[in-house]
Amino acid sequence: MLYLLAFILLGYLLCRFRLLKDEGVQWLSRLVTTWLLAILVFNSFYAYFSVDKLKESLQYLALHLGGLILMALFGYLLVKKQELGGKCLGPWLAGCLFPNVGYIGLAVVQSVYAHPDFIKDQGEAILYSGVAIILTNLLLGSLAEPLIQHFAGVAQEEKRPFRKVLFSPAMIGFLAGLALQLFRLPLPAIAHQGLVLAGKATAPLAMIIIGCKLFSCCLKEIFGDKKLYVICTIKLVVFPVIIYWLGTLVCSNRTMLMVLAIMLSCPAVSILTIYAGSCGGDDRWCTRAVFLSTLLSAITIPLVLLILG
């Protein structure tokens, strides 16, 4: 958490001292949502997908998809009750569908399953985490933009949305990773290391952009929104616990359910602030929501783990 928050502070200071201007922020945003996102999807698929573990991966995939659908449904009802406008609703639903599983979720799973009591399930837990990362990155690159545009009432320029999804950076990264895994074609070590380093730059750059956007917000606007505290807390604690309990009705695999709960209890992925700004959503509200949920998750994720035992 400190790692991510440090980059938010860096972005704030860069704008505060005018070392990074609006043109630079826009350039970084385009870089993150195109090339780096494609590399991130490719890396997650190349690292975690295994034909040998296909059955277990598909089982968790179905469970995770069901959890995301419930999370989005609960999130829609919650925000409607709070009477927030469509420009906030799109980014909020995207935040429910795309939790920060790659940086926060995976780190929590690795930490929990490094404990002596759970070490025997570590390999299984990391496999499920990888499936969650692949799915989240793929959906993020394909659906975040049209989802935010739809609820903001912004007309989409692309008349054939399926073509746009098919040729999105995330889909290109997915297909490239899938091809290498299916045909068992290993990357040269130097190329793999370079792609891993590039993919790891995504979260820091997205956090820097959040810091830049926070520069235009006053402290009261960031920390004084009571509604935002309520919906973030419910999203981070109540929804994952309910979905976990519902999951026990259809799944008896405790590790699978725990990984699902951890992944759904993560804050919204930071890249959403970029999509909100470019797709007609309320990027100031989205920035505050991502920042506050990231900050609160340092408390709420351990709380979820305590509740679930």
N, C-alpha and C positions, 0 to 999 in steps of 0.2 A: 504494500500500500504506500509506504514511504517513497519507494522507487517511482511510482506513478505520480504521486503528488509533487515530488521534486521537479518533474518535468512540467507540470502545470505551473509551478512557481517560476520556472525558467521562462516559459512563454509569456507569463505576466510581466516579468522584468524586461524581457526583450522589447515588448511594446511600450512599457513604462519609460524606458530610456531611448525609444525610437530607433532601436537597432534592427527591428523587423517591421516593415511597413505592410500595408494591405496587399500590395502586389505580391510580396513574398509569401504571405499567408495563403493567398489564392493559389500560387504555384505549388506550395507544399500540399494543399488540399487535393489538387489534381493528381499529384504524384502518389499520394496515399491511396486514393480511390481507384487508380488504374494499375500501374505497374506493381506497386508494393502489395496491393490486395491480391492480384493474380499470383504473385510469388508466395504470399502467405497461404493461399489455398493449396497451391502446389506442394509446398513444404509439409503442411499438415497431412495431406493425403499420402505423400511419399513416405512420411515418417511413421504413420500410424495404421495405414490400411494393410491388411494381410489377407490374401486369398485363403490361407490355411485357417483363418479365424472368421471366415465369412458368416457362418451361422450365428455365432455370438454377436458379431457386429450388427447384423440385420435385426436381431432381437432387441438390442439396445436402441438401434435406430428407430424402430417402431415405437418403443416406449418414450424415447426423447421427443419424437414428433408429436405424440399424443400429449405429452407434458407441455410442449410449446403452444399447442392449440388451446389447451385449458388456460394456460398463462395469459394468452392474448384475449381470450373470452373474459376471464376475470378482470384483466386490465381495462378492457373496454367498458365493462359495467362500472368499475370503480371510477374511471375518469368521467364517464357520463354523469354519475351521481355528483361529482365535484363541479360539474358544469364548466369544464374547460373547452375552449373552442377547437375547431378542426385542425388549426395550425399547430396545436399542442398534442392533439389526439394521435396524429400520424407518427410523430417522433416517439410518443409514449408507447404505442403499440409495437413500434420497431424495437424499443428498449426492452419490452417483454419478450419479443421473439429472438432477440440477439444479445444475450448476456455475454459478459466478458469471460468466456470460458478458456480462452487461449492463454491468458496471462494470470488471471486470478484463480479461475476454476482449477486449472491443471496444477498450479502451485499448491492449492489447498489439498487436492487429492493426493499429491505426492507426499505432502507433510503428514496427512492423516494415516495413510497406508504405509508410512515408514515406521509407525509404532510397532513394537514387538507383537502386540496382540493381533495386528491386522496385516503383518508383513506377508503372510502366505497368500493374501488376496491382492497384493500390490500389482502384479502383472495384469490381472483381470481388470482392476480398477483403471489402470492407465490405458488399456485398450478401449474401454468405454469412454474415457475422457477424450481419446483421439477421435472417436466417432463423433462425439459432440462438437469438437473443434472443426472437423471437416464439414459437418452439416451446417454449423453456424456461419462459417466463412462463406460457404457456397450460397446459402440463402441470403446472407447479408449483401453480397455482391450482385445478386440477381433481383431481389425483391424490395430492398430498403427504399430505393428511389421511387418506384411506382407506388408503393404503399404511402409514403409521405405525400407525394403529389396528389394522390386520390383524395385523401382526407383534407388536404389544403385547398382542394378545388382547382388545382392547376392542370390545365390541359396538357396531355403528354404529346410531344412532338412526333414520337415514333408511332406510326399507324399499325405496325405489326409487332406488338410487344413480345411475342414468343421469339421472334428473330433477335430482338434486342437482348433478351435473356440468354439465348443460345450463344451469342457472340460477346457476352459480357466478360470482363477480365477474370471474374471469379470462375466462370464456366470454362474458359480457356485453360486456366490453371488446373482445374479439376480434371479435364480431359487429358491434359499432358501427364499429370500424375497417375491417372488411371491406366493410360497406355503403358507407361514404364513399369507399373506393378504387374499388369496382366501378362506382359511379354518378358517380365523379369529382366529388365535392362537397367543395370545399375549406372548411376551417374558417376563421372570421374570425381574423385575426392575433392579436388580444388573447386570444381563447379558447385558441388553440393555445399561446401563450406561457405562459398560466396553467396549462394541463395539463402542459406540459413541466416547469415548476417544481415542480408537485405530484409528478410522477413521480420527479424527482430526489431528493425527500425520502425515498424508500423506503429506500435503502441506509443513509443516515446514521441514520435512526430505528431500523432493524434492528440496526445496530452499537451504538447506545446501549443497546438492550435486552440485547444480548450482554454489554456492560460491566456492566449491572445484575446479570445472572445470575452473572457472574464474581466479583462482590462476595461471594457466599456460598461461594466455593471458596477453599481454601488454595493457596498457591503450589506445594506438593508435589503436590496433586491436579491442578493445571493442567499443570505441566512434568515431573512425575515418572512419568507413565504411559508406559512403554517400548513397550507394545503399540500405543499411539496413534501414536507416532512411526513405527513400522514400517508400519502400514496406511496412514497419511497419505502417507508417502514413496512407497510402492508405487502408491497411487492417483494421485498427482500426476505420477509419472515413468514407471513401468513400464507401466501400463495404456495411457496415451496413445500411447507409442512402439509397443507391440504392435499396437494398433488401427490406427495409421498404416500399419504394414507390411502388415497384413491388407488395409487399404483399397487398397493398390497393386495387389492382385490383381483388383480389380473396377473401379478408377477410374484413369485416366491423367492427370487434371487435378491438377497439382502444387499450384496455389493452393488448390483445394478441399480437398485432403488436409491442407495445412499449417494452414488455418483450423480444420479439424476437430481436429487435434492440439492447437492452442492452446486451443480452447474446452474440450476434455476435460481439459486439464492445469490448469484453473482450480480453485480451492478451492470448497467447497460454498457455495451462496448463503446469505447470513446470515439470511434470513427463516425458515429451517428450525428455528431454535431456538424460534421462536414456535409453530410447528406441533407440535414435539415436546412442548412444555409443555402444550398444550391437547388433545392427542390420545392421551395415555397413554404416550408415549415417555419415555426417560430424557433430560430436558432439560439436566441438569447435564453428562452425558457429551456430548450433542450440542453444547452451548455450548463445551466444551473442544475438541471435534473441529473445529468451524468456526473457532474462534480460532487453534488451532495450524496448521490447514491454510492459513489466510490468511497467517499469519506465515511458514510454510515456502515458500509459493508465490513469494515474492520471490527465492528461490534456485532452486527447482525449475523454474519456467517458463523462465528463461534456459538451464537445463541441458537441458531438452527441446529447445529450439531449437538448441543446440549439437549434440546427438546426431543430430538430423534434418538438420543442415547448413543 
